[in-house]
Amino acid sequence: MLRLSFMLYFISFSRFIPPPVLHPSMKNILLLLSVCCLTKFSFAAPNFIVVYMDDLGWADTSVEMVRDQSETRSDFYETPNLEQLAEEGMVFSDAYAPAPVCTPSRNSILHGMTPARMLNTTLNTTFSKENYRGLITIPQAIKRANPEYVTAHYGKWHIGSISPEKAGYDVTENMKGTGNGEGDFMDDMKTFLPEEDPKRIFSLTEMSKKFMTEQVEADRPFYLQLSHYSVHIWHDSLKETRAKYRALPRPEKATDEDYLPEDEISESAFKHNWLLNYAAMVDDTDRAFGDLLAHLDTLGIRENTYVIFTSDNGGGLRGNKPLRGAKADLTEGGIRVPFIVRGPGIPKNSYCATPTAGWDLLPTLYDLAGGIKRLPKELDGVSLASAFVKGDAAKLRRSGDGALVFHFPWYNGEPESCIRRGEYKLLKNLDTRESALYNVVDDLSESNDLSEIYPEIAASLEDQLSDYLSEVGAEKVNQLREIFLKNLANWIPQGESKAETLRKQAATGDAAAAKQLQRLEKHIEWMKEQIIFTKERMALHPAI
């Protein structure tokens, strides 16, 4: 009753305060109140569920990512439960993952800061471990807003700088965190998961349902992050779901090899690029997602629960059309991802084209949980709470004219940085210093370089990009290459020592050892080639 009286007081009091003098914290309160009013005057703390996919491409679902543009959805993969979420909520058409690979994206979302600021821009986590810059995490922020919240994380973690326990999670199946392996294997990293639980899709969902039930029975608000191992390699799915897709009309991107009898599909193809297996894995995950949504109805908490579905980076199986590029690249295909949300006050079947990024999640959840105190000023994210209600009409309080900066100094590939401001995006190669300007609203495929047509826009974006990276002291590609060379200097002798042991075993007729030796010798050769490549690329830059 006291909480209700307090909120009604602010509703009344705000009528006498001219909007220009409202303190930001009071605006947060009023925004929360407006959402509450839209949900039948329910003032109970909302619940939050984030379903976080691994490597799911922007157009890898049956939901149109841009309204009335059929090319922005899959014409083969079926995700009816995600379609239901979109019909009952809002699709963010221009949502970006913080990075084109998993670890920096996950770290960024957890902390509300860009990978550049976190010193964790690639899969190399040495800098982020030694120079941890995190100031607050999602579970810590939610608990700061309201200590009654219980927080849980299930599934893939893969953040080297902090564990789930230290990040503030109350419940998880592994307080130390997991990498890719737990989705593909049992804990011994050798035994396949049971056929009825590919990628742990269904067991993770059951854990999540049990957690929600326990919190509802205890009358406690909760935050749940379900981080699926799908659709990352190694791919896996239910056999009956693969049979379903074999019977569907053959899509354009299919090959004859995709339709070989299942017992003729090679192990490598099954794990990495068999279209029917990938389609079935997407479908299986959607079916589990539907089970999760149905459980909200069973518990009676649907109307007071925000459900957010997104991915850690872009996909790449058979391309990512209409987007260009894929995972491990800062083209749209590498970083633009699905982002669909349903919850209190969110208009049904709505779309928002405002550019957003994964680092916005923390301040958004803090806002919706009732947070009033200012978050650390170093955070890059802004609250999307107003966009959840107003869509494109919302005015986000993002600095730098709303610009989003991405930094991926890939040490054994093409290092890049990019910036998106408004409809324009500047993409720059850090080795060649070449850059290109695209209008990614009109040109999703980034096929038309506009830098010669709009040189002032290109120059302004490049300056803003450079200024931000300097301001946060972002990693430089040669710094990461130095670390990579040191690692290679250790890995090659270790590999050669193991190879010698395998040679002796293979000489006795051990077929398994011979096969393992063949793979290892290829890997050693690759590492030696990487030394040459890395040194050549390092020579393109001034000494650190």
N, C-alpha and C positions, 0 to 999 in steps of 0.2 A: 504493500500500500504506500509505503514511504517512497519507493522508486517511482510509482505512478504519479504521486503528488508532485515530486521533483520535476518530472518531465512535463506535466501539465503547466507547472509554473513557468518553465522556459518557453512553452508554446505561447502563453499569454504575454510574458515579459517581452518576447522578441517583437511583438507587434508595435512596441513603442520605441524600438531602436532603429534608426535609419540604417539600411543595409551597408553603406560604405564604412561604418564604424564597427561592424561586427568583428570580433576577434576570431581568428581561424578556428580556435577550439570550440567556440560557440557555433560556428558554421557547421562543424562536424556533428555537434549535438542535434542541430536543427535538421541536418540531412538524415541522421539516424531516425529522428522523430517522423520525418516525412515518409520514410520507408515503413516504419511501424504503422503509421496511419493507413498506408496502402495495404496492410496485411491484417485488416479487421481489428485494429487497435490492440494487437498482441504486442506486449512489451517484453516477452521472454527473450533472453539472449539467443541469437540465431546460432544454428549449427553450421559447420563448414565441411564440405567434402571436396578434395581436389583429387581427381583421377589423372595421373601423370603417365603418359605413354612414352615409350622409348623408340625413337626413330620413325614415328608415324608421320608420313608426308601430309602436306597441306590439303591435297586433293585425294587422299587415300581413304576417304569415307564416302558414303552416299548422301552426305549433306552438302548442298551448294555453299561454298565459302563466300561467294558473292551472289547476292540475290539475282535470280533470273539469268545466271550465266552457267549453263549446264556443263561447260568445260571445266568448271571449278569443283566438280564432284566426280567420283569414280562411277563408271558405267558397268563395273563388274563386281567390286567389293560391296557387300550388303551390310549396312549398319543401321537397322531399323530403330534400335533403342537410342542411338545417338540422334537419329532423325526426330524421335519423340522429344529429346531434350531440346533440340533446336526449335521445334514447334511450340514448346512451352517456355522458351526463354529467348536468349539473344546470341547471335553469332557475331563475333568480332572478326571482320574480314581481313584487317591489316594487323594481325597480332604476330609478334616476333618472339622466338626463343632468344635468350641472351647470347647464345653461341651456336655454332654449327656442329658441335659435338657435346657429349653428355655431361662430363664432369664440370666444366665451367658453367654450363647452364644451370645445373642443380645447385651449385654453390651460390650463384648469383640470385636465383629465386629465393633460396633460403635466407639470404641476408639483405635483399632489397638493394643491392649495389651491382654495378656492371662488372663483368669479368675483368675489365681493364683496371678498375679501382681495387678489385679484390686480389690483383696480381695472380690471377688464375684464368688465363685466357685460352689455354690449350689443355691437352691431356697431361702435360707435365705439371705436377703439383708442388715441385720443390719450393718455388717462391712462396706459394700460399701457405705452406707448412711452416717455413722459417719466418715469414713476415705476415702472420695472420692479421687481417685488417677488419674482421667482422666486429660489428658493434652491437647488433641485436639480430635474433633469428625470428622466423615466423612463430614458432611456439612461444618464445619469450615475449614477443610483442602482443600476442593474443592474451597471454596471462597478465601482461601489464595492463591491458585494457580491462580485463575481468579475471581475477584469480580463480573463479569458479570453473573455468574451462579445463577440460581434460584433453590432452593431445596425444595422437597416435600416428605412427608411420609404419606402413607395411610394404615390403618389396625392395626394389633396388635403391641403394643409397649412393654409393660411388662418389663420395666427397672425401678427399684425402685430408683436408685441413681440420675436420671436426667430426666427431661421432654423433649419432642420434641422441645419445644420452647427454653429452655436453651441450648439444644444441637445444636441449630443453624438452625433448619428447618424454612423456610419461610412460608410453607403451610402445613397444616394437618387438618383433620376433628376434631381433639381433641388435643389441645395444651398441655393438661395435660398428655396425653397418655392413653392407654387402656390396659386391661389384656385379659384373655381368654374370658370373658363373652360377650363382644360386638359381637363376632362372633356367639354365640349360642342363644342370646336373644336380645330383644330390651333393651333400657336403664333402664327399670324398673326391669331387671333381672328376670322377670317372664313370659313375653309374648314371644312366639316363633316368629321368623322372618317370613316374608311372604314366602309361599311355593315356589314362583318364584325366591327367592333370598337366597338360603341356604348358611349359613356361610358368608353371604354378599359377596359372590364370584363375583357376577355380578355388584352390585352397586359400590364396590371398584374399579372394572375395569373401569366402566364409569367415576368415579371421576378421575382416572389416565389419561384416554383419554382426558378428558376436560382440565386437567392441561397441558398436552403436546400440545394440540391445542393452548392454550393461549400463551405458550412460543414461539411456532413457529411463530404465528401471530405477536408477539412482537419482533421477531428476537433475542431471548435470549437463550443461552445454558442452559440445565437443568440437574439436578440429581433427579431421582424419585426412591423411595423405596416403593414397593408394598408388604406389609407384610400380606400375607393371614392368616386367621384363620383356614382354612383347611390345613391339614387333622386332626387337633386336635379333641379330643372328646369335646363335643358331636357331633357325626357324623350326617351329614344331606346331602341331595342331591335332585335333581329333580326326581319326580316320573317316568317320561318317561325315564330317564337315567337308573333308577333301572330296568325298564322293559326290556331295551336293554340287560343288563347283565344277566337277568334271561333267556333270549332266547339264549345266547351264550353257546357253549359247556362247560360242567361243569368242572371246574379245580380240580386238585388233592386235594388242601387244603380245598375244600368245604365240608360241612356237610349236612346231610339231613335237619337239622333245617334251613339252609340258604335258602332252597327252599320251605319252608312253604308258604302258601298264605300270602300276606302282612298283612292282618288284624289279622293274628295269630302270627306275630312277636311281642315279648314282648317289652315294652318301653325300658327296660334295654339293650336288645340285639340290638335294633334299634340304640341306642345312642353310644354303645361301641364296639360291635364285630360282627355285621351282615355284612358278606362279600360283599353282593350285594350292600349294602348302601355305604360301603367304596369304592368299585370299582367305583360306580357312582359318588361319591364325587371327586375322583381323575380325572375322565373323565370330570366332569363339570368344574373343575378348569383348565384343559388343554384347554377346549373349550374357556373359557374366556381368557386364555393366547394367543390363536390363534387370538382372536379378538384384543388383544393388539398389536400383531405383524402386523396384517393387517392395523391397524391404522398408524403405522410407514410408511407403503407404501403409504397410503392415504396422509399423511403429507409430503411425499417426503424426509424423513430424515433417511431412513433405512441405507444408506451407511455411515452415520456419527454418528451412534448411537451404543453404546455397550449395549448388553442385557445379563445380567447374571442371571442364574436360579440356586437356591440352597435351602438348608433346614437348620433349626436351630439345628437339632439333628436327630439321627436315628429313624426309625419307630419301628414297633413291632407287627402289626396285623398278627396273625397266624405265627409268626416267621419272621426271616429276612434272610433266606437262600439266597445265600451261606454263608453269614456272621453269626458269632456267636453272641448271645446276642441282646439287643435292647435298647431302650430308658432307661436312668437312669443307664447305665453301660458303662464302658470304654472299653469293647470289641469292635471289629470293627463294630458290628451291632448298637452300641450306638452312635458312633461318625463319622463313615464314611458316607458321604452324597453325593447326586448328585451335580455336579458343572459343568455347561455347559455355554459357552460364545460364542457370535457372535459379530462381530464388525470390524472396520477398520483394515486391515492388518492380520486378523486371517484366517489361511488357512482352507478351507472347509473340512468337514468330517475328521477332524484330532483328534488325541488323545494325551494326555500328562500324563505320569505316575509319574511325579515329585510330591512328597508329598507336599501338601499345607494345609493351615488352614484358618479359617474364619478371623483371625486377619490380614491376608495379604490384605484384601480388601481395607482398608483405604490407605495405601501407594500406592497401585496399581492405585486407582482412582486419587489420588493426582498426581502421575506421568503422567498418561494419560491426565489429565486436564492441564498439562504444568507446574506443580510445580517445582520450582528450588531451593528454600531455603531448608536447611536441616530440616527434621522433628525432633521432640524431640527424643533424643537418647534412652529414656526408652521404646520406641515402640518395640514390638516384631515382628511385621509384616514386610515383605519385599515386594517390588513391583514385581508383576507377569507380568508386561508389556512386558518384553522380552520373557517370556514363551508364552504369547498370540501369538507372532509372530513365535518363533522358537521351541516351544514345549519342548521336553526333551533336546534339544541341548542348551537351555538357561542356563546360569550360574547365579543362584540366589545368592544374597549376604547375605545369612543367616548365623549367627554365630553358633558355636557349631556343626560344621560339618553337618549343615542342620537339626539339631534335632528339633522335635516338642514335647513340654511337656504339658501334660494334668493332671489336679489335680481335683479330685472329692471326697472330704472328707464327704461323705454322712452320715449325723448324725443319721438317723434312718433306715439305710440299710447297705450295704457293702461299706465302704470307700475305694477308690482306687486312685492310681496315675499311669501314664504310660508315656513312652517316645518312640517315633519312630525316628530312625536314620537309613537312608538308607533303606534296606529291613527288618531290625530287629525292633521288638517292645518288650519292657519289660513292663509287667503289674504287679503291686504290690498291695496287700491288706494291708491297713494301720493298721488294727487291728491284723491280724495274722502275719504280716511281711513276708508272703510268696510271692514269685514272680515267674513268668514264662516268658520264652523267646520264641518268635515266629518269623518265617520268613513270614511276611504277604503279600509278593509278591507270593510266591509259595504255601502258606497255608492260604487262605482267611478265612477258618473256625476256625483258631487258635486251631487246634486239636493236634498239635505235639509240646510239650514243649522241647526246645532245650538247656535249661540252663545247663544240665549236659554234653552235647556234646560240647558246646561253653561257658565254664565258664568265660573265659576272657572277652568275649563280654557282657555277662550278668552283670559281676561286673563293667565293664566300664560304661554301661548304667545306672546301679543303682547309681553309684557315680555321674554321670552327672545329673540325675534326682534330687538327694538329694541336690546337690550344687545349682541347679537353684531355687528350692523351698526355700532354706535358703536365697539365694541372694535376692529374692523378698519379703521375710517375709510372705510367704503364710499362709493362715488360717490352723490351726490344727483342727483335727476332734473333740477333746474334747472341744475346744473353742466353736464350733458350738453346741455341745451337751449341754453345760451349758446354752446357750441361749434357746435351745429347751425345756429344763426342766423348765426354768422360764416361758416360754410361756404356757406349759402344766399346770403349777400351777395356771395360770390365766384362761385358757380355761375350765378346768374341773368344777370349781365353777360356771362359767357362763353357761355352758351346763346343769348342774344340776338344776340351778335356772329356766332355760327355760323349762326343762323337767317337773318340778313341775307344772308350768302353763299349760303345755299341758296335764298333767294327769287330772287336774280339768276339762279341756275342753272335754277330751275324756270320762270322767265319765258322761257327759251330753248327750252322744251319738254322739258326733262330730267325724265322721269317718275320716275326713282329719287330725284332730289333733291326732287321734290314730295312723294313718300311719306315721305321722311326728315324733311322740314320739318313735315309734319303731326304726326308723332310727337313731334318736338322742341317744337313749340308747345304740345302737351298737357302735356308735362313741365314747361315753363316756367310754365304756368298752375298746375300742381300745386305747384310750389315756392313760388309767391306765396301760395297758399292755406295752405301749411305755415307761412309766417311769421305769418299771422293766428292760426292754430290754436295755434302754439307760444307766442306772446305771451299769448293768453288763458289757457292752462294755467299759464304761469309766474306769472300774477297770483294763482293759488290758493295760492301758497306765500309765506312771509316772505322778504325779501331775503336772499341768501347772505351 
